[in-house]
Amino acid sequence: YQLKQYDSAIIYYKNSARVNNNIIKSYSKIGWGYIRINNLDSAFFYFTKALKMESNNKSALYNMACYYSITKETDSAIAYLEKSIKAGYDDFENIKTDTDLDNIRNTEKFKALIKKYFPNN
């Protein structure tokens, strides 16, 4: 994944999901591999699988926010971003700079969300 060999990473993480105790992380990595090769349907499938396993997983919720931002579904992206923050996702720097959130960052709803949960930033 770090080498940007996403097709190979997808295969690796699918194998990892079969034996790994942290299946949610594996599903997230598979989803991100699919995002990077622009297979959004498969990305959604794996992000959804992660959330079915643990509906309040902060990282899985954040991944869905990114997915919805990428697909320009603003309201869903904001809703999942807020859910991820409520679940404990607090990496403000990542929220501020993650290019996957570029499609929502300049919306009033995003700005209100940041002001509500990160008032000192």
Contact map, one row per residue, 1 for C-alpha under 8 A:
1111110110000000000000000000000010000000000000000000000000000000000000000000000000000000000000000000000000000000000000000
1111100000000000000000000000000000000000000000000000000000000000000000000000000000000000000000000000000000000000000000000
1111100000000000000000000000000000000000000000000000000000000000000000000000000000000000000000000000000000000000000000000
1111110000000000000000000000000000000000000000000000000000000000000000000000000000000000000000000000000000000000000000000
1111111110000000000000000000000000000000000000000000000000000000000000000000000000000000000000000000000000000000000000000
1001111111000000000000000000000011011000000000000000000000000000000000000000000000000000000000000000000000000000000000000
0000111111100000000000000000000010001000000000000000000000000000000000000000000000000000000000000000000000000000000000000
1000111111110000000000000000000000000000000000000000000000000000000000000000000000000000000000000000000000000000000000000
1000111111111000000000000000010010000000000000000000000000000000000000000000000000000000000000000000000000000000000000000
0000011111111100000000000000110011000000000000000000000000000000000000000000000000000000000000000000000000000000000000000
0000001111111110000000000000000000000000000000000000000000000000000000000000000000000000000000000000000000000000000000000
0000000111111111000000000000000000000000000000000000000000000000000000000000000000000000000000000000000000000000000000000
0000000011111111100000000110110000000000000000000000000000000000000000000000000000000000000000000000000000000000000000000
0000000001111111110000000110010000000000000000000000000000000000000000000000000000000000000000000000000000000000000000000
0000000000111111111000000000000000000000000000000000000000000000000000000000000000000000000000000000000000000000000000000
0000000000011111111100100100000000000000000000000000000000000000000000000000000000000000000000000000000000000000000000000
0000000000001111111111100110000000000000000000000000000000000000000000000000000000000000000000000000000000000000000000000
0000000000000111111100100000000000000000000000000000000000000000000000000000000000000000000000000000000000000000000000000
0000000000000011111110000000000000000000000000000000000000000000000000000000000000000000000000000000000000000000000000000
0000000000000001111111100100000000000000000000000000000000000000000000000000000000000000000000000000000000000000000000000
0000000000000000101111100000000000000000000000000000000000000000000000000000000000000000000000000000000000000000000000000
0000000000000000100111111100000000000000000000000000000000000000000000000000000000000000000000000000000000000000000000000
0000000000000001110111111110000000000000000000000100000000000000000000000000000000000000000000000000000000000000000000000
0000000000000000000001111111000000000000000000001110110000010000000000000000000000000000000000000000000000000000000000000
0000000000000000000001111111100000000000000000000100000000000000000000000000000000000000000000000000000000000000000000000
0000000000001101100101111111110000000000000000000000000000000000000000000000000000000000000000000000000000000000000000000
0000000000001100100000111111111000000000000001101100000000000000000000000000000000000000000000000000000000000000000000000
0000000000000000000000011111111100000000000001100100000000010010000000000000000000000000000000000000000000000000000000000
0000000001001000000000001111111110000000000000000000000000000000000000000000000000000000000000000000000000000000000000000
0000000011001100000000000111111111000000001001000000000000000000000000000000000000000000000000000000000000000000000000000
0000000000000000000000000011111111100000011111100000000000000000000000000000000000000000000000000000000000000000000000000
0000000000000000000000000001111111110000001000000000000000000000000000000000000000000000000000000000000000000000000000000
1000011011000000000000000000111111111000001000000000000000000000000000000000000000000000000000000000000000000000000000000
0000010001000000000000000000011111111111011000000000000000000000000000000000000000000000000000000000000000000000000000000
0000000000000000000000000000001111111111001000000000000000000000001000000000000000000000000000000000000000000000000000000
0000010000000000000000000000000111111110000000000000000000000000000000000000000000000000000000000000000000000000000000000
0000011000000000000000000000000011111110000000000000000000000000000000000000000000000000000000000000000000000000000000000
0000000000000000000000000000000001111111000000000000000000000000000000000000000000000000000000000000000000000000000000000
0000000000000000000000000000000001111111111000000000000000000000000000000000000000000000000000000000000000000000000000000
0000000000000000000000000000000001100111111100000000000000000000001000000000000000000000000000000000000000000000000000000
0000000000000000000000000000000000000011111110000000000000000000000000000000000000000000000000000000000000000000000000000
0000000000000000000000000000001001000011111111000000000000000000000000000000000000000000000000000000000000000000000000000
0000000000000000000000000000011111100011111111100000000000000000001000000000000000000000000000000000000000000000000000000
0000000000000000000000000000001000000001111111110000000000000001001000000000000000000000000000000000000000000000000000000
0000000000000000000000000000001000000000111111111000000000000000000000000000000000000000000000000000000000000000000000000
0000000000000000000000000011011000000000011111111100000000000000000000000000000000000000000000000000000000000000000000000
0000000000000000000000000011001000000000001111111110000000010011000000000000000000000000000000000000000000000000000000000
0000000000000000000000000000000000000000000111111111000000000000000000000000000000000000000000000000000000000000000000000
0000000000000000000000010010000000000000000011111111100000000000000000000000000000000000000000000000000000000000000000000
0000000000000000000000111011000000000000000001111111111000010000000000000000000000000000000000000000000000000000000000000
0000000000000000000000010000000000000000000000111111111110011000000000000000000000000000000000000000000000000000000000000
0000000000000000000000000000000000000000000000011111111000000000000000000000000000000000000000000000000000000000000000000
0000000000000000000000010000000000000000000000001111111000000000000000000000000000000000000000000000000000000000000000000
0000000000000000000000010000000000000000000000000111111110000000000000000000000000000000000000000000000000000000000000000
0000000000000000000000000000000000000000000000000111111110001000000000000000000000000000000000000000000000000000000000000
0000000000000000000000000000000000000000000000000010011111011000000000000000000000110010000000000000000000000000000000000
0000000000000000000000000000000000000000000000000010011111111000000000000000000000010010000000000000000000000000000000000
0000000000000000000000000000000000000000000000000000000111111100000000000000000000111011100000000000000000000000000000000
0000000000000000000000000000000000000000000000000000000011111110000000000000000000010000100000000000000000000000000000000
0000000000000000000000010001000000000000000000100110000111111111000000000000000000010000000000000000000000000000000000000
0000000000000000000000000000000000000000000000000010001111111111100000000000000110110000000000000000000000000000000000000
0000000000000000000000000000000000000000000000000000000001111111110000000000000110110000100000000000000000000000000000000
0000000000000000000000000001000000000000000000100000000000111111111000000000000000000000000000000000000000000000000000000
0000000000000000000000000000000000000000000100100000000000011111111100000000100110000000000000000000000000000000000000000
0000000000000000000000000000000000000000000000000000000000001111111110000001111110000000000000000000100000000000000000000
0000000000000000000000000000000000000000000000000000000000000111111111000000100000000000000000000001100000000000000000000
0000000000000000000000000000000000100001001100000000000000000011111111100000100000000000000000000001000000000000000000000
0000000000000000000000000000000000000000000000000000000000000001111111111101100000000000000000000000000000000000000000000
0000000000000000000000000000000000000000000000000000000000000000111111111101100000000000000000000001111100000000000000000
0000000000000000000000000000000000000000000000000000000000000000011111111000000000000000000000000001101000000000000000000
0000000000000000000000000000000000000000000000000000000000000000001111111000000000000000000000000000000000000000000000000
0000000000000000000000000000000000000000000000000000000000000000000111111100000000000000000000000000001100000000000000000
0000000000000000000000000000000000000000000000000000000000000000000111111111100000000000000000000000000000000000000000000
0000000000000000000000000000000000000000000000000000000000000000000110011111110000000000000000000000001100000000000000000
0000000000000000000000000000000000000000000000000000000000000000000000001111111000000000000000000000000000000000000000000
0000000000000000000000000000000000000000000000000000000000000000100110001111111100000000000000000000000000000000000000000
0000000000000000000000000000000000000000000000000000000000000001111110001111111110000000000000000000000100000000000000000
0000000000000000000000000000000000000000000000000000000000000000100000000111111111000000000000000000000100001100100000000
0000000000000000000000000000000000000000000000000000000000000000100000000011111111100000000000000000000000000000000000000
0000000000000000000000000000000000000000000000000000000000001101100000000001111111110000000000000000000000000000000000000
0000000000000000000000000000000000000000000000000000000000001101100000000000111111111000000000000000000000000000000000000
0000000000000000000000000000000000000000000000000000000000000000000000000000011111111100000000000000000000000000100000000
0000000000000000000000000000000000000000000000000000000101001100000000000000001111111110000000000000000000000000000000000
0000000000000000000000000000000000000000000000000000000111111100000000000000000111111111100000000000000000000000000000000
0000000000000000000000000000000000000000000000000000000001000000000000000000000011111111110000000000000000000000000010000
0000000000000000000000000000000000000000000000000000000000000000000000000000000001111111100000000000000000000000000000000
0000000000000000000000000000000000000000000000000000000111000000000000000000000000111111100000000000000000000000000000000
0000000000000000000000000000000000000000000000000000000001000000000000000000000000011111110000000000000000000000000000000
0000000000000000000000000000000000000000000000000000000001100100000000000000000000011111111000000000000000000000000000000
0000000000000000000000000000000000000000000000000000000000000000000000000000000000001001111100000000000000000000000000000
0000000000000000000000000000000000000000000000000000000000000000000000000000000000000000111111100000000000000000000000000
0000000000000000000000000000000000000000000000000000000000000000000000000000000000000000011111110000000000000000000001000
0000000000000000000000000000000000000000000000000000000000000000000000000000000000000000001111111000000000000000000000000
0000000000000000000000000000000000000000000000000000000000000000000000000000000000000000001111111100000000000000000000000
0000000000000000000000000000000000000000000000000000000000000000000000000000000000000000001111111100100000000000000000000
0000000000000000000000000000000000000000000000000000000000000000000000000000000000000000000111111100000010000000000000000
0000000000000000000000000000000000000000000000000000000000000000000000000000000000000000000011111110100000000000000000000
0000000000000000000000000000000000000000000000000000000000000000000000000000000000000000000001111111110000000000000000000
0000000000000000000000000000000000000000000000000000000000000000000000000000000000000000000000001111110000000000000000000
0000000000000000000000000000000000000000000000000000000000000000011011000000000000000000000000000111111000000000000000000
0000000000000000000000000000000000000000000000000000000000000000110011000000000000000000000000101111111110000000000000000
0000000000000000000000000000000000000000000000000000000000000000000010000000000000000000000000000111111111000000000000000
0000000000000000000000000000000000000000000000000000000000000000000011010100000000000000000000000001111111000000000000000
0000000000000000000000000000000000000000000000000000000000000000000010010100110000000000000000000000111111100100000000000
0000000000000000000000000000000000000000000000000000000000000000000000000000000000000000000000010000111111100110000000000
0000000000000000000000000000000000000000000000000000000000000000000000000000000000000000000000000000011111110110000000000
0000000000000000000000000000000000000000000000000000000000000000000000000000000000000000000000000000000111111110000000000
0000000000000000000000000000000000000000000000000000000000000000000000000000000000000000000000000000000001111111000000000
0000000000000000000000000000000000000000000000000000000000000000000000000000010000000000000000000000000000111111100000000
0000000000000000000000000000000000000000000000000000000000000000000000000000010000000000000000000000000111111111110000000
0000000000000000000000000000000000000000000000000000000000000000000000000000000000000000000000000000000011111111111000000
0000000000000000000000000000000000000000000000000000000000000000000000000000000000000000000000000000000000011111111100000
0000000000000000000000000000000000000000000000000000000000000000000000000000010001000000000000000000000000001111111110000
0000000000000000000000000000000000000000000000000000000000000000000000000000000000000000000000000000000000000111111111101
0000000000000000000000000000000000000000000000000000000000000000000000000000000000000000000000000000000000000011111111111
0000000000000000000000000000000000000000000000000000000000000000000000000000000000000000000000000000000000000001111111100
0000000000000000000000000000000000000000000000000000000000000000000000000000000000001000000000000000000000000000111111100
0000000000000000000000000000000000000000000000000000000000000000000000000000000000000000000100000000000000000000011111111
0000000000000000000000000000000000000000000000000000000000000000000000000000000000000000000000000000000000000000011111111
0000000000000000000000000000000000000000000000000000000000000000000000000000000000000000000000000000000000000000001001111
0000000000000000000000000000000000000000000000000000000000000000000000000000000000000000000000000000000000000000011001111
